[in-house]
Amino acid sequence: MVLSQLGRTFTQLIFQGYHDRYFTLRDVAGLLNMKVTTIPVMEKAAFGMAG
């Protein structure tokens, strides 16, 4: 749902910012309007990784 609303590119940029330490995990959750516990699943989906 998040990918379809915000777009894969935007979502990937948010995760890139997290890995580059511009955002905290809480920031990512807020930007994507998700719970912190669901972030790992969304990251896999955003980058097309099976899991």
HTML snippet that shows the backbone in 3Dmol.js (N, CA, C, O; Angstrom):
<script src="https://3Dmol.org/build/3Dmol-min.js"></script>
<div id="view" style="width:600px;height:400px;position:relative"></div>
<script>
const pdb = `
ATOM      1  N   MET A   1       0.821  -1.193   0.000  1.00  0.00           N
ATOM      2  CA  MET A   1       0.000   0.000   0.000  1.00  0.00           C
ATOM      3  C   MET A   1       0.868   1.261   0.000  1.00  0.00           C
ATOM      4  O   MET A   1       0.613   2.195  -0.760  1.00  0.00           O
ATOM      5  N   VAL A   2       1.885   1.283   0.849  1.00  0.00           N
ATOM      6  CA  VAL A   2       2.763   2.456   0.924  1.00  0.00           C
ATOM      7  C   VAL A   2       3.467   2.683  -0.404  1.00  0.00           C
ATOM      8  O   VAL A   2       3.561   3.817  -0.873  1.00  0.00           O
ATOM      9  N   LEU A   3       3.958   1.618  -1.010  1.00  0.00           N
ATOM     10  CA  LEU A   3       4.657   1.768  -2.292  1.00  0.00           C
ATOM     11  C   LEU A   3       3.739   2.352  -3.354  1.00  0.00           C
ATOM     12  O   LEU A   3       4.172   3.187  -4.147  1.00  0.00           O
ATOM     13  N   SER A   4       2.500   1.935  -3.385  1.00  0.00           N
ATOM     14  CA  SER A   4       1.578   2.440  -4.407  1.00  0.00           C
ATOM     15  C   SER A   4       1.198   3.896  -4.137  1.00  0.00           C
ATOM     16  O   SER A   4       0.947   4.648  -5.078  1.00  0.00           O
ATOM     17  N   GLN A   5       1.153   4.299  -2.882  1.00  0.00           N
ATOM     18  CA  GLN A   5       0.785   5.676  -2.548  1.00  0.00           C
ATOM     19  C   GLN A   5       1.955   6.648  -2.678  1.00  0.00           C
ATOM     20  O   GLN A   5       1.794   7.740  -3.224  1.00  0.00           O
ATOM     21  N   LEU A   6       3.111   6.267  -2.190  1.00  0.00           N
ATOM     22  CA  LEU A   6       4.260   7.170  -2.158  1.00  0.00           C
ATOM     23  C   LEU A   6       5.231   6.949  -3.316  1.00  0.00           C
ATOM     24  O   LEU A   6       6.006   7.844  -3.654  1.00  0.00           O
ATOM     25  N   GLY A   7       5.195   5.789  -3.911  1.00  0.00           N
ATOM     26  CA  GLY A   7       6.091   5.470  -5.013  1.00  0.00           C
ATOM     27  C   GLY A   7       7.345   4.768  -4.535  1.00  0.00           C
ATOM     28  O   GLY A   7       7.863   5.043  -3.453  1.00  0.00           O
ATOM     29  N   ARG A   8       7.817   3.861  -5.360  1.00  0.00           N
ATOM     30  CA  ARG A   8       8.999   3.075  -5.023  1.00  0.00           C
ATOM     31  C   ARG A   8      10.234   3.963  -4.902  1.00  0.00           C
ATOM     32  O   ARG A   8      11.043   3.759  -3.996  1.00  0.00           O
ATOM     33  N   THR A   9      10.398   4.938  -5.786  1.00  0.00           N
ATOM     34  CA  THR A   9      11.593   5.783  -5.764  1.00  0.00           C
ATOM     35  C   THR A   9      11.675   6.587  -4.473  1.00  0.00           C
ATOM     36  O   THR A   9      12.728   6.637  -3.837  1.00  0.00           O
ATOM     37  N   PHE A  10      10.571   7.215  -4.082  1.00  0.00           N
ATOM     38  CA  PHE A  10      10.553   7.983  -2.837  1.00  0.00           C
ATOM     39  C   PHE A  10      10.866   7.088  -1.642  1.00  0.00           C
ATOM     40  O   PHE A  10      11.656   7.450  -0.770  1.00  0.00           O
ATOM     41  N   THR A  11      10.241   5.925  -1.616  1.00  0.00           N
ATOM     42  CA  THR A  11      10.448   4.992  -0.510  1.00  0.00           C
ATOM     43  C   THR A  11      11.902   4.540  -0.454  1.00  0.00           C
ATOM     44  O   THR A  11      12.477   4.450   0.630  1.00  0.00           O
ATOM     45  N   GLN A  12      12.497   4.259  -1.596  1.00  0.00           N
ATOM     46  CA  GLN A  12      13.910   3.869  -1.633  1.00  0.00           C
ATOM     47  C   GLN A  12      14.808   5.003  -1.145  1.00  0.00           C
ATOM     48  O   GLN A  12      15.791   4.756  -0.446  1.00  0.00           O
ATOM     49  N   LEU A  13      14.479   6.239  -1.507  1.00  0.00           N
ATOM     50  CA  LEU A  13      15.273   7.380  -1.049  1.00  0.00           C
ATOM     51  C   LEU A  13      15.214   7.532   0.468  1.00  0.00           C
ATOM     52  O   LEU A  13      16.211   7.873   1.104  1.00  0.00           O
ATOM     53  N   ILE A  14      14.049   7.280   1.039  1.00  0.00           N
ATOM     54  CA  ILE A  14      13.915   7.341   2.501  1.00  0.00           C
ATOM     55  C   ILE A  14      14.820   6.293   3.153  1.00  0.00           C
ATOM     56  O   ILE A  14      15.528   6.586   4.117  1.00  0.00           O
ATOM     57  N   PHE A  15      14.791   5.069   2.615  1.00  0.00           N
ATOM     58  CA  PHE A  15      15.636   4.015   3.185  1.00  0.00           C
ATOM     59  C   PHE A  15      17.117   4.312   2.961  1.00  0.00           C
ATOM     60  O   PHE A  15      17.945   3.994   3.815  1.00  0.00           O
ATOM     61  N   GLN A  16      17.459   4.911   1.835  1.00  0.00           N
ATOM     62  CA  GLN A  16      18.858   5.278   1.595  1.00  0.00           C
ATOM     63  C   GLN A  16      19.299   6.315   2.625  1.00  0.00           C
ATOM     64  O   GLN A  16      20.411   6.249   3.149  1.00  0.00           O
ATOM     65  N   GLY A  17      18.417   7.274   2.910  1.00  0.00           N
ATOM     66  CA  GLY A  17      18.712   8.271   3.939  1.00  0.00           C
ATOM     67  C   GLY A  17      18.910   7.640   5.304  1.00  0.00           C
ATOM     68  O   GLY A  17      19.745   8.091   6.088  1.00  0.00           O
ATOM     69  N   TYR A  18      18.149   6.602   5.587  1.00  0.00           N
ATOM     70  CA  TYR A  18      18.300   5.880   6.857  1.00  0.00           C
ATOM     71  C   TYR A  18      19.666   5.191   6.913  1.00  0.00           C
ATOM     72  O   TYR A  18      20.359   5.271   7.927  1.00  0.00           O
ATOM     73  N   HIS A  19      20.050   4.524   5.840  1.00  0.00           N
ATOM     74  CA  HIS A  19      21.332   3.812   5.825  1.00  0.00           C
ATOM     75  C   HIS A  19      22.519   4.772   5.813  1.00  0.00           C
ATOM     76  O   HIS A  19      23.608   4.433   6.275  1.00  0.00           O
ATOM     77  N   ASP A  20      22.297   5.976   5.277  1.00  0.00           N
ATOM     78  CA  ASP A  20      23.343   7.003   5.301  1.00  0.00           C
ATOM     79  C   ASP A  20      23.323   7.812   6.603  1.00  0.00           C
ATOM     80  O   ASP A  20      24.069   8.777   6.766  1.00  0.00           O
ATOM     81  N   ARG A  21      22.447   7.391   7.526  1.00  0.00           N
ATOM     82  CA  ARG A  21      22.317   7.986   8.862  1.00  0.00           C
ATOM     83  C   ARG A  21      21.785   9.413   8.861  1.00  0.00           C
ATOM     84  O   ARG A  21      22.091  10.192   9.763  1.00  0.00           O
ATOM     85  N   TYR A  22      20.987   9.759   7.849  1.00  0.00           N
ATOM     86  CA  TYR A  22      20.296  11.050   7.866  1.00  0.00           C
ATOM     87  C   TYR A  22      18.993  10.944   8.655  1.00  0.00           C
ATOM     88  O   TYR A  22      18.530  11.926   9.235  1.00  0.00           O
ATOM     89  N   PHE A  23      18.406   9.748   8.672  1.00  0.00           N
ATOM     90  CA  PHE A  23      17.143   9.517   9.366  1.00  0.00           C
ATOM     91  C   PHE A  23      17.312   8.400  10.386  1.00  0.00           C
ATOM     92  O   PHE A  23      18.114   7.483  10.209  1.00  0.00           O
ATOM     93  N   THR A  24      16.536   8.502  11.456  1.00  0.00           N
ATOM     94  CA  THR A  24      16.455   7.395  12.406  1.00  0.00           C
ATOM     95  C   THR A  24      15.349   6.451  11.940  1.00  0.00           C
ATOM     96  O   THR A  24      14.582   6.778  11.035  1.00  0.00           O
ATOM     97  N   LEU A  25      15.277   5.292  12.561  1.00  0.00           N
ATOM     98  CA  LEU A  25      14.216   4.350  12.233  1.00  0.00           C
ATOM     99  C   LEU A  25      12.848   4.978  12.528  1.00  0.00           C
ATOM    100  O   LEU A  25      11.887   4.763  11.789  1.00  0.00           O
ATOM    101  N   ARG A  26      12.773   5.729  13.577  1.00  0.00           N
ATOM    102  CA  ARG A  26      11.523   6.430  13.919  1.00  0.00           C
ATOM    103  C   ARG A  26      11.175   7.468  12.848  1.00  0.00           C
ATOM    104  O   ARG A  26      10.004   7.631  12.503  1.00  0.00           O
ATOM    105  N   ASP A  27      12.179   8.169  12.323  1.00  0.00           N
ATOM    106  CA  ASP A  27      11.944   9.123  11.230  1.00  0.00           C
ATOM    107  C   ASP A  27      11.355   8.415  10.020  1.00  0.00           C
ATOM    108  O   ASP A  27      10.383   8.881   9.425  1.00  0.00           O
ATOM    109  N   VAL A  28      11.952   7.286   9.664  1.00  0.00           N
ATOM    110  CA  VAL A  28      11.487   6.507   8.516  1.00  0.00           C
ATOM    111  C   VAL A  28      10.031   6.097   8.718  1.00  0.00           C
ATOM    112  O   VAL A  28       9.206   6.237   7.816  1.00  0.00           O
ATOM    113  N   ALA A  29       9.730   5.596   9.897  1.00  0.00           N
ATOM    114  CA  ALA A  29       8.357   5.180  10.186  1.00  0.00           C
ATOM    115  C   ALA A  29       7.398   6.358  10.052  1.00  0.00           C
ATOM    116  O   ALA A  29       6.300   6.209   9.515  1.00  0.00           O
ATOM    117  N   GLY A  30       7.800   7.507  10.529  1.00  0.00           N
ATOM    118  CA  GLY A  30       6.955   8.693  10.431  1.00  0.00           C
ATOM    119  C   GLY A  30       6.767   9.156   8.990  1.00  0.00           C
ATOM    120  O   GLY A  30       5.654   9.483   8.579  1.00  0.00           O
ATOM    121  N   LEU A  31       7.842   9.182   8.235  1.00  0.00           N
ATOM    122  CA  LEU A  31       7.766   9.606   6.835  1.00  0.00           C
ATOM    123  C   LEU A  31       6.908   8.675   5.991  1.00  0.00           C
ATOM    124  O   LEU A  31       6.221   9.115   5.069  1.00  0.00           O
ATOM    125  N   LEU A  32       6.952   7.394   6.309  1.00  0.00           N
ATOM    126  CA  LEU A  32       6.177   6.406   5.563  1.00  0.00           C
ATOM    127  C   LEU A  32       4.826   6.111   6.209  1.00  0.00           C
ATOM    128  O   LEU A  32       4.041   5.313   5.698  1.00  0.00           O
ATOM    129  N   ASN A  33       4.567   6.769   7.345  1.00  0.00           N
ATOM    130  CA  ASN A  33       3.306   6.580   8.073  1.00  0.00           C
ATOM    131  C   ASN A  33       3.072   5.107   8.394  1.00  0.00           C
ATOM    132  O   ASN A  33       2.014   4.547   8.107  1.00  0.00           O
ATOM    133  N   MET A  34       4.088   4.501   8.995  1.00  0.00           N
ATOM    134  CA  MET A  34       4.049   3.082   9.335  1.00  0.00           C
ATOM    135  C   MET A  34       4.539   2.892  10.766  1.00  0.00           C
ATOM    136  O   MET A  34       5.138   3.794  11.352  1.00  0.00           O
ATOM    137  N   LYS A  35       4.281   1.717  11.317  1.00  0.00           N
ATOM    138  CA  LYS A  35       4.837   1.355  12.613  1.00  0.00           C
ATOM    139  C   LYS A  35       6.290   0.926  12.417  1.00  0.00           C
ATOM    140  O   LYS A  35       6.644   0.354  11.387  1.00  0.00           O
ATOM    141  N   VAL A  36       7.112   1.204  13.401  1.00  0.00           N
ATOM    142  CA  VAL A  36       8.530   0.853  13.340  1.00  0.00           C
ATOM    143  C   VAL A  36       8.712  -0.641  13.081  1.00  0.00           C
ATOM    144  O   VAL A  36       9.631  -1.039  12.364  1.00  0.00           O
ATOM    145  N   THR A  37       7.852  -1.460  13.655  1.00  0.00           N
ATOM    146  CA  THR A  37       8.002  -2.916  13.523  1.00  0.00           C
ATOM    147  C   THR A  37       7.764  -3.421  12.109  1.00  0.00           C
ATOM    148  O   THR A  37       8.191  -4.528  11.780  1.00  0.00           O
ATOM    149  N   THR A  38       7.098  -2.647  11.265  1.00  0.00           N
ATOM    150  CA  THR A  38       6.830  -3.087   9.890  1.00  0.00           C
ATOM    151  C   THR A  38       7.865  -2.579   8.889  1.00  0.00           C
ATOM    152  O   THR A  38       7.806  -2.925   7.709  1.00  0.00           O
ATOM    153  N   ILE A  39       8.800  -1.772   9.343  1.00  0.00           N
ATOM    154  CA  ILE A  39       9.783  -1.172   8.441  1.00  0.00           C
ATOM    155  C   ILE A  39      10.656  -2.210   7.719  1.00  0.00           C
ATOM    156  O   ILE A  39      10.853  -2.070   6.512  1.00  0.00           O
ATOM    157  N   PRO A  40      11.189  -3.243   8.388  1.00  0.00           N
ATOM    158  CA  PRO A  40      12.031  -4.215   7.656  1.00  0.00           C
ATOM    159  C   PRO A  40      11.306  -4.879   6.478  1.00  0.00           C
ATOM    160  O   PRO A  40      11.907  -5.101   5.427  1.00  0.00           O
ATOM    161  N   VAL A  41      10.039  -5.189   6.647  1.00  0.00           N
ATOM    162  CA  VAL A  41       9.269  -5.808   5.559  1.00  0.00           C
ATOM    163  C   VAL A  41       9.105  -4.827   4.405  1.00  0.00           C
ATOM    164  O   VAL A  41       9.218  -5.207   3.239  1.00  0.00           O
ATOM    165  N   MET A  42       8.840  -3.570   4.729  1.00  0.00           N
ATOM    166  CA  MET A  42       8.668  -2.552   3.691  1.00  0.00           C
ATOM    167  C   MET A  42       9.975  -2.308   2.948  1.00  0.00           C
ATOM    168  O   MET A  42       9.966  -2.091   1.736  1.00  0.00           O
ATOM    169  N   GLU A  43      11.084  -2.341   3.653  1.00  0.00           N
ATOM    170  CA  GLU A  43      12.369  -2.129   2.996  1.00  0.00           C
ATOM    171  C   GLU A  43      12.630  -3.233   1.968  1.00  0.00           C
ATOM    172  O   GLU A  43      13.083  -2.961   0.856  1.00  0.00           O
ATOM    173  N   LYS A  44      12.346  -4.458   2.344  1.00  0.00           N
ATOM    174  CA  LYS A  44      12.520  -5.567   1.402  1.00  0.00           C
ATOM    175  C   LYS A  44      11.632  -5.390   0.177  1.00  0.00           C
ATOM    176  O   LYS A  44      12.063  -5.640  -0.949  1.00  0.00           O
ATOM    177  N   ALA A  45      10.401  -4.963   0.395  1.00  0.00           N
ATOM    178  CA  ALA A  45       9.478  -4.744  -0.718  1.00  0.00           C
ATOM    179  C   ALA A  45       9.943  -3.587  -1.606  1.00  0.00           C
ATOM    180  O   ALA A  45       9.845  -3.667  -2.831  1.00  0.00           O
ATOM    181  N   ALA A  46      10.442  -2.530  -1.002  1.00  0.00           N
ATOM    182  CA  ALA A  46      10.877  -1.352  -1.754  1.00  0.00           C
ATOM    183  C   ALA A  46      12.035  -1.666  -2.683  1.00  0.00           C
ATOM    184  O   ALA A  46      12.136  -1.105  -3.774  1.00  0.00           O
ATOM    185  N   PHE A  47      12.905  -2.562  -2.248  1.00  0.00           N
ATOM    186  CA  PHE A  47      14.070  -2.904  -3.047  1.00  0.00           C
ATOM    187  C   PHE A  47      13.910  -4.220  -3.795  1.00  0.00           C
ATOM    188  O   PHE A  47      14.855  -4.715  -4.409  1.00  0.00           O
ATOM    189  N   GLY A  48      12.703  -4.786  -3.740  1.00  0.00           N
ATOM    190  CA  GLY A  48      12.404  -5.979  -4.506  1.00  0.00           C
ATOM    191  C   GLY A  48      13.091  -7.236  -4.017  1.00  0.00           C
ATOM    192  O   GLY A  48      13.356  -8.149  -4.799  1.00  0.00           O
ATOM    193  N   MET A  49      13.384  -7.287  -2.721  1.00  0.00           N
ATOM    194  CA  MET A  49      14.047  -8.465  -2.167  1.00  0.00           C
ATOM    195  C   MET A  49      12.998  -9.439  -1.659  1.00  0.00           C
ATOM    196  O   MET A  49      12.013  -9.037  -1.039  1.00  0.00           O
ATOM    197  N   ALA A  50      13.210 -10.701  -1.922  1.00  0.00           N
ATOM    198  CA  ALA A  50      12.301 -11.736  -1.406  1.00  0.00           C
ATOM    199  C   ALA A  50      12.502 -11.862   0.083  1.00  0.00           C
ATOM    200  O   ALA A  50      13.590 -11.616   0.605  1.00  0.00           O
ATOM    201  N   GLY A  51      11.429 -12.252   0.765  1.00  0.00           N
ATOM    202  CA  GLY A  51      11.638 -12.431   2.178  1.00  0.00           C
ATOM    203  C   GLY A  51      10.407 -12.886   2.803  1.00  0.00           C
ATOM    204  O   GLY A  51      10.373 -13.100   4.014  1.00  0.00           O
TER     205      GLY A  51
END
`;
const viewer = $3Dmol.createViewer("view");
viewer.addModel(pdb, "pdb");
viewer.setStyle({}, {cartoon: {color: "spectrum"}});
viewer.zoomTo();
viewer.render();
</script>
